[in-house]
Amino acid sequence: MHQHVDRGLADRRAHDLGDHLGGGGVDEDVAGLRRRQPHRLVCGGERAADGAREAGETGVGAGGDQGDDEAHRLSSYDRSRFPDKPQDAPPVVVVAGPTASGKSALALALAEELGGTVVNADALQCYRDLAILTARPDAAALARAPHRLYGFLDGAVRGSAGGWRDLAVAEIAGAVAAGRLPIVVGGTGLYLHALRHGLAPFPDIPEPAREEAAALHRKLGGAAFRARLAELDPASAGRLHVADSQRLVRAYAVVRATGRSIDAWRGEPHPRAGYRFATILMMPPRDRLYAVCDRRMTEMVERGVLAEAAGLAARGLDRDLPVMKAVGLPELLRHIEGAATLAEATAAAQRATRRYAKRQTTWFRHQSQPDLVFEEQFSESLLRRSRQFIDEFLLTGQG
């Protein structure tokens, strides 16, 4: 059902992925369409890089105060903001936003109208095990437009930003070659940052090195393990919280396997994709976003998400794997294991989803580089304004 340009390509590369990981319509509001002023955003330099690094495995992070935004008409956009968008580079549209913001609905509608191919940039939607819980596009959506990089990873695999980026660049190239407009959609900030700005060329870390680091962490505990890491990589040990086991273990594995710290590898040149990007960011009001999060979790339970979660749990996978930390899954598993009622588990999963949406919103507000921002969820009016923006971008090379 159009899930991949080359399913074999995704499957062949899946085993190479490292451990970089981590609604309904509303009233139309013309004031919800905003332009971002470049000085209001973290568009580069140390702070932006730090924000991307802090996104880590989850792809979300926090940033500093960005100040107020000012509204502008479409024709008043500052075209000097796009030095990375050469006229002859193929265009790519990015639709980003927190979970339940309506970004998938907008991306699908745009793909249908513009002859586009939808490329997934949500880390958890890459896994085939949790179609319902991760709100993967259903059969009806797949029939309306080609979709790529959905459900291609097995739950036993640790997905990575670098591995996803390689696949995404290949899928974008395939769409361009087929005469289709690539439309990248997702809420994993690190993935979107990696696509646009590249990643440091980290080497593959052998599995024995990862296992050694994880075993040592289990043996020593967080505080003693961080002290051991400080002997090899004092910068990472000083930056990471003692409870941040995933990043502590990764930092130790990197320095043990390569002899260089994570910061040293990050200092290497970041290769960029040869495309010009136009980014639409969906940022509906928080109360409306949370209401959709709550309603969607209730609907997921009605659609059979518990059976989906039980099927994954029956595989006996390591609970430290990214798929086992999917938003809402640990809470649902407590019910399956008899530790919570269905009502308690559903409420807990709703809380987890709202917290995740809040983290994503914070990351996008402070660390992203949108060209167009909608403070509303999907609507026909929003689709028309998006079309106007994209038409201008395709015609002139600028948003």
Long-range contacts (C-beta under 8 A, 24 or more apart in sequence): 1-139, 1-142, 1-143, 1-147, 2-142, 2-143, 2-145, 2-146, 2-147, 2-148, 3-142, 3-147, 3-148, 3-149, 3-150, 3-151, 3-152, 4-148, 4-149, 4-152, 4-171, 5-117, 5-146, 5-148, 5-170, 5-171, 5-174, 5-175, 6-170, 6-174, 7-152, 9-167, 9-170, 10-149, 10-152, 10-153, 10-167, 11-152, 13-163, 13-166, 13-167, 14-152, 14-153, 14-154, 14-157, 14-163, 15-157, 16-163, 16-204, 17-153, 17-157, 17-158, 17-159, 17-160, 17-162, 17-163, 17-164, 18-158, 18-160, 18-162, 18-163, 18-202, 18-204, 18-205, 19-57, 19-158, 19-160, 19-205, 19-210, 19-246, 19-250, 20-56, 20-57, 20-160, 20-161, 20-162, 20-163, 20-190, 20-199, 20-202, 21-56, 21-57, 21-58, 21-59, 21-123, 21-158, 21-159, 21-160, 21-161, 21-322, 22-55, 22-56, 22-57, 22-58, 22-59, 22-123, 22-190, 22-246, 22-322, 23-100, 23-101, 23-102, 23-105, 23-284, 23-288, 23-289, 23-292, 23-295, 23-296, 23-377, 23-378, 24-292, 24-377, 25-377, 25-378, 25-379, 25-380, 26-284, 26-288, 26-376, 26-377, 26-379, 27-376, 28-376, 28-379, 28-381, 28-382, 29-375, 29-376, 30-381, 31-71, 31-375, 32-374, 32-375, 32-376, 32-382, 33-71, 33-372, 33-373, 33-374, 33-385, 34-69, 34-70, 34-71, 34-72, 34-372, 34-373, 34-374, 34-375, 35-69, 35-70, 35-71, 35-72, 35-76, 35-77, 35-371, 35-372, 35-373, 36-69, 36-369, 36-370, 36-371, 36-373, 37-69, 37-70, 37-78, 38-78, 38-81, 40-66, 40-67, 40-68, 40-69, 41-66, 41-368, 41-369, 41-370, 42-66, 42-366, 42-367, 42-369, 43-369, 48-367, 49-266, 51-363, 51-366, 51-367, 52-189, 52-190, 52-193, 52-194, 52-197, 52-367, 53-266, 55-189, 55-190, 55-193, 55-363, 55-367, 56-190, 56-246, 56-247, 57-246, 57-247, 57-322, 58-123, 58-188, 58-190, 58-359, 59-123, 59-161, 59-187, 59-188, 59-189, 59-190, 59-191, 59-363, 60-188, 60-189, 60-356, 60-359, 60-360, 60-362, 60-363, 61-189, 61-359, 61-362, 61-363, 61-367, 62-359, 62-362, 62-363, 62-366, 63-362, 63-363, 63-365, 63-366, 63-367, 64-366, 65-366, 66-365, 66-366, 69-373, 74-388, 74-389, 74-392, 77-371, 77-398, 77-399, 79-398, 82-276, 82-397, 82-398, 82-399, 84-272, 84-276, 84-277, 85-276, 85-277, 85-397, 85-398, 86-276, 86-397, 87-276, 87-397, 89-274, 89-275, 89-276, 90-172, 90-176, 90-182, 90-274, 90-275, 90-276, 91-181, 91-182, 91-275, 91-276, 91-277, 91-278, 91-393, 91-394, 91-397, 92-172, 92-182, 92-183, 92-184, 92-275, 92-276, 92-277, 92-278, 93-181, 93-182, 93-183, 93-184, 93-277, 93-278, 93-279, 93-280, 93-390, 93-393, 94-121, 94-183, 94-184, 94-185, 94-192, 94-195, 94-196, 94-277, 94-278, 94-279, 94-280, 95-183, 95-184, 95-185, 95-279, 95-280, 95-282, 96-121, 96-185, 96-186, 96-187, 96-189, 96-192, 96-279, 96-280, 96-281, 96-282, 96-364, 96-368, 96-370, 97-187, 97-281, 97-282, 97-283, 97-360, 97-364, 98-187, 98-282, 98-283, 98-289, 98-356, 98-357, 98-358, 98-360, 98-361, 98-364, 99-135, 99-187, 99-293, 99-327, 99-353, 99-356, 99-357, 99-360, 100-135, 100-289, 100-292, 100-293, 100-296, 100-353, 100-357, 101-187, 101-282, 101-283, 101-284, 101-289, 101-357, 101-377, 102-282, 102-284, 102-377, 102-378, 102-382, 103-185, 103-186, 103-187, 103-282, 103-378, 104-135, 104-137, 104-141, 104-185, 105-378, 106-185, 106-280, 106-282, 106-378, 106-382, 106-383, 106-386, 107-183, 107-185, 108-137, 108-141, 108-144, 108-145, 109-378, 109-383, 110-183, 110-383, 110-386, 110-387, 110-390, 111-144, 111-145, 111-146, 111-181, 111-183, 112-144, 112-145, 113-383, 113-387, 114-181, 114-183, 114-387, 114-390, 115-179, 115-180, 115-181, 116-145, 116-175, 116-180, 116-181, 116-182, 116-183, 117-145, 117-146, 117-147, 117-148, 117-171, 117-174, 117-175, 117-178, 117-180, 117-181, 117-182, 117-183, 118-145, 118-146, 118-147, 118-148, 118-183, 118-185, 119-148, 119-149, 119-168, 119-171, 119-172, 119-175, 119-182, 119-183, 119-184, 119-185, 120-147, 120-148, 120-149, 120-150, 120-184, 120-185, 120-186, 121-164, 121-168, 121-184, 121-185, 121-186, 121-187, 121-188, 121-191, 121-192, 121-195, 122-185, 122-186, 122-187, 122-188, 122-191, 123-159, 123-164, 123-186, 123-188, 123-191, 123-322, 124-322, 124-323, 124-326, 124-327, 125-150, 125-151, 125-186, 126-150, 126-151, 126-152, 126-153, 126-159, 126-164, 127-151, 127-153, 127-154, 127-155, 127-159, 127-322, 127-323, 127-326, 128-152, 128-153, 128-154, 128-155, 129-154, 129-155, 129-308, 129-311, 129-312, 129-315, 129-323, 130-155, 130-308, 130-309, 130-312, 130-323, 130-326, 130-329, 131-308, 132-300, 132-303, 132-304, 132-305, 132-308, 133-300, 133-305, 133-308, 133-309, 133-326, 133-327, 133-328, 133-329, 133-332, 134-326, 135-296, 135-300, 146-175, 146-180, 148-174, 148-175, 155-312, 155-315, 155-317, 155-321, 155-323, 155-324, 156-315, 156-317, 156-321, 158-321, 158-322, 159-322, 161-188, 161-190, 161-191, 161-194, 161-199, 162-194, 162-199, 162-202, 164-191, 164-194, 165-191, 165-194, 165-195, 165-198, 165-199, 168-195, 169-195, 169-273, 172-273, 172-275, 181-394, 182-275, 187-360, 189-360, 189-363, 189-364, 189-367, 189-368, 192-279, 192-368, 193-367, 193-368, 195-273, 196-272, 196-273, 196-277, 196-369, 197-270, 197-272, 198-270, 198-271, 198-272, 198-273, 199-270, 200-265, 200-266, 200-267, 200-268, 200-269, 200-270, 201-265, 201-268, 201-269, 201-271, 202-254, 202-265, 203-257, 203-258, 203-265, 205-253, 205-254, 205-257, 205-258, 206-257, 209-253, 209-256, 209-257, 210-249, 210-250, 210-253, 212-253, 212-256, 213-249, 213-250, 213-252, 213-253, 213-256, 214-249, 214-320, 216-252, 217-245, 217-248, 217-249, 217-252, 222-248, 225-249, 225-252, 228-252, 229-255, 232-256, 232-261, 233-261, 233-262, 233-263, 235-261, 235-263, 236-261, 236-262, 236-263, 246-320, 276-397, 278-371, 278-372, 278-389, 278-390, 278-393, 278-399, 279-368, 279-369, 279-370, 279-371, 279-372, 280-370, 280-371, 280-372, 280-373, 280-374, 280-386, 280-389, 281-364, 281-368, 281-370, 281-372, 281-373, 281-374, 282-374, 282-376, 282-377, 282-378, 283-361, 283-364, 283-365, 283-373, 283-374, 283-375, 284-374, 284-375, 284-376, 284-377, 285-375, 285-376, 286-358, 286-361, 288-377, 289-357, 289-361, 289-377, 290-354, 290-357, 292-377, 293-350, 293-353, 293-354, 293-357, 294-350, 294-353, 294-354, 296-353, 297-328, 297-346, 297-349, 297-350, 297-353, 298-346, 298-350, 300-328, 301-342, 301-346, 305-332, 306-332, 306-335, 306-336, 306-342, 309-333, 309-336, 310-336, 327-352, 327-353, 327-356, 328-352, 328-353, 371-399, 372-399
